[in-house]
Amino acid sequence: MGQPVLIKDFAEQMISLSGLKPKVDIEIVYTGLRPGEKLYEEILHESEGLQPTSHEKLLLARSREVDWNRLMDKLVHLEQATVSRNVAELRVCLQDVVPEFREAGLGLTQPTDSIEN
């Protein structure tokens, strides 16, 4: 994926490539993170274990096992909540399908009916 790039440097480069001068023609404003935004992306979830491979620098994530029939039922329910624009039900469905899903400030709890085996 390459090396991380500072968003400030990226913005200045884009402004310069447009033929303008950063801080002269276009001001860069720091607004901070918006709700739901993150500074860093986790490649693996803490509940996923790693197992070694034949190459010492490569590891394989152990994904959770899923009952596909139950998952498909839950995805149908998720689609119905989406089509009907039922936001409250959509939140419940998302948390049910993705146990790690947490919406900031809602205090959602772990679902009791999981899709895992």
Stockholm file with secondary structure:
# STOCKHOLM 1.0

chainA/1-117         MGQPVLIKDFAEQMISLSGLKPKVDIEIVYTGLRPGEKLYEEILHESEGLQPTSHEKLLLARSREVDWNRLMDKLVHLEQATVSRNVAELRVCLQDVVPEFREAGLGLTQPTDSIEN
#=GR chainA/1-117 SS CCCCCCHHHHHHHHHHHTTCCBTTTBCCCCCCCCTTCCSSCCSSCTTCEEEECSSTTCEEEECCCBCHHHHHHHHHHHHHHHHTTCHHHHHHHHHHHSTTCCCTTSCCCCCSSCSBC
#=GC SS_cons         CCCCCCHHHHHHHHHHHTTCCBTTTBCCCCCCCCTTCCSSCCSSCTTCEEEECSSTTCEEEECCCBCHHHHHHHHHHHHHHHHTTCHHHHHHHHHHHSTTCCCTTSCCCCCSSCSBC
//
